[in-house]
Amino acid sequence: MKPTAPAVGKPDPGSAQAIAYDLVLAKGWDEGQYSCLVALWQRESNWNTFAMNPTSGAYGIPQALPGSKMASAGADWATNPATQIIWGIGYIQARYVTPCGAWEHSEQNNWY
């Protein structure tokens, strides 16, 4: 049985989660995919733009390793949640196809 993320409501306007919600729907993914993304990044960074893993050095909302990888989405990668989210969604699509694919991998391996 595949792990599923708990359903979440619509995010607060202007929040990082609202940016992600709009981008997820723009990809043609549904609200179930958004719920997986919320759960994944809640676990990874608590949706903190400045989150840094003290062990690995992974950075930002999507916990990019190294954080500078996100420069491919914008020069403001270290401080802009939208840039981080754009990069993170692209990473997830390239590696796991969907946020729920990334969530499933994270549930099984404790990383994505």
Steps between C-alpha positions, in 0.01 A plus 500: 500500500638838402537757777264792468539846643228651714265732314561869558281804448574800285804695614512851642526754216853630452661209684765268358236228497273725290782541247541122492125444467481721192806336343374148569167575332679675210689172441166327457536313827205473738450594864610150605842580353499828689428310824800277433720803438383668821575189704838449334628853550345523846721205594805632317505868599175598671460725194788718625678686219818512711494144636843337499568139590790515746630160392472506120481873429177457299330839472163666462144383470583205269828425684716520187847352537694711448267796528679675216338252257193722527688781321377336179154635594620847601786699649287568809481129589632550854225742603200463268249226581350517149839428342554209736154359432541531122831316522360238739200421284727464197728266696205291616356477147836395353580242767167371634245618238258633764504628858327179611781303337749703704289458815485123448878486462543712812267278701695190396854642524472801732645727228414612149 
